[in-house]
Amino acid sequence: MNTVRYDLPEADDFTHPYWAAAAEGRLLLRRCADCGRAHHYPREFCPFCWAGEDRVTWEEASGRATLYTWSVIHRNDLPPFGTRVPYTAAVVDLAEGPRMMTEVVDCPSLDLRIGMLLRVTFREAVEGTWIPVFRP
């Protein structure tokens, strides 16, 4: 019997480059050639100026971020989150500008501070699928 998991991405043809890069330990963003702004999560168009897919390209991010906010989760009944509690759900500001929802790992919650510097790392959710998370 397969257990439903709620932590796996719904990868498709468009997001394949993103997930392939994550499996290699690289974080990708999308950047618009018209307005110059980067965005995350990956979209086929620019969410700022609405430029089409032909004007928005993949770009490797530096992996640097600052902590914007967080919440320590002590209870989550959705598989497999219940086996990970407590964990730190967070929003980070990437060095390139976009804000990203993620998880902070390898840091006690009492040490977290708004503005603290973080770096991306990747956790293998299932074989071949790597999820970006951040650590100090």
C-alpha positions in Angstrom: 0.0 0.0 0.0 1.4 3.4 -1.0 1.1 6.2 1.6 0.2 9.6 0.2 2.9 12.1 0.8 2.3 15.8 1.1 5.9 17.0 0.8 6.6 16.1 -2.8 6.5 18.6 -5.7 4.3 18.2 -8.7 7.0 18.3 -11.3 6.0 18.9 -14.9 7.8 19.6 -18.2 8.1 23.3 -17.4 9.6 22.8 -13.9 11.9 19.9 -14.9 15.0 22.1 -15.2 14.3 23.4 -11.6 14.1 19.9 -10.1 17.0 18.6 -12.2 19.2 21.4 -10.9 18.1 20.8 -7.3 19.2 17.1 -7.7 22.6 18.6 -8.6 22.7 20.9 -5.6 21.8 24.1 -7.5 18.9 26.5 -6.9 17.4 28.0 -10.0 15.3 31.2 -10.4 13.5 32.8 -13.3 14.6 36.2 -14.5 12.7 38.6 -16.9 14.7 40.2 -19.7 12.2 43.0 -20.0 12.0 44.3 -16.4 15.1 42.6 -15.0 13.4 41.1 -11.9 13.9 37.6 -10.7 11.1 35.6 -9.3 10.4 32.4 -7.4 8.4 30.0 -7.6 9.1 29.3 -11.3 6.5 30.6 -13.7 6.4 30.6 -17.4 5.7 34.4 -17.5 7.0 37.4 -15.5 4.6 38.1 -12.6 5.8 41.7 -12.5 5.5 42.9 -16.0 3.7 39.9 -17.6 6.4 39.3 -20.2 5.9 36.0 -21.9 7.9 32.8 -21.7 10.3 33.9 -24.5 11.5 36.8 -22.3 11.9 34.9 -19.0 14.9 32.5 -18.5 16.4 30.2 -15.9 19.2 31.5 -13.8 21.3 29.9 -11.1 20.9 31.6 -7.7 23.8 32.2 -5.4 22.1 30.2 -2.7 22.4 33.0 -0.1 19.4 34.3 1.8 18.3 36.1 4.9 15.6 34.9 7.3 12.4 37.0 6.9 10.1 35.0 9.3 9.6 31.5 10.6 7.3 29.3 12.6 8.2 26.2 14.6 5.8 23.4 13.7 5.1 21.1 16.6 2.2 19.1 15.1 1.4 18.1 11.6 -0.6 15.0 10.8 0.1 15.0 7.1 2.6 12.3 6.1 5.5 12.5 6.4 5.6 15.8 8.3 4.5 14.1 11.6 7.8 12.2 11.7 9.8 15.5 11.4 8.2 17.6 14.2 9.3 19.9 15.5 10.6 21.6 12.3 11.0 25.2 11.2 8.9 26.4 8.4 10.3 29.7 7.1 10.2 32.5 4.5 13.6 33.7 3.3 14.7 36.6 1.1 17.0 35.3 -1.6 20.0 37.5 -2.4 18.6 37.9 -5.9 15.4 39.5 -4.5 12.6 36.9 -4.5 11.0 35.7 -1.3 10.8 31.9 -0.9 8.9 29.5 1.4 11.2 26.8 2.8 12.5 25.1 5.9 15.4 26.0 8.1 17.5 23.0 9.1 20.5 22.4 11.4 19.7 25.3 13.7 17.9 25.3 17.1 14.8 27.5 17.0 16.0 29.6 19.9 19.0 30.7 17.7 16.9 32.0 14.8 16.9 35.7 14.2 15.2 37.9 11.6 17.8 38.9 9.1 20.2 36.0 9.9 22.2 34.8 7.0 21.4 31.4 5.5 22.6 29.2 2.7 20.7 26.7 0.6 21.2 23.0 1.0 19.1 20.2 -0.4 17.3 17.3 1.3 16.4 14.2 -0.7 12.6 13.7 -0.2 12.5 10.5 -2.3 15.1 8.9 -4.5 16.1 11.5 -7.1 13.9 14.3 -5.8 15.8 17.0 -3.8 14.1 19.9 -2.0 15.8 23.2 -1.3 16.1 24.0 2.5 18.3 26.5 4.2 20.8 26.5 7.1 22.9 29.1 8.8 
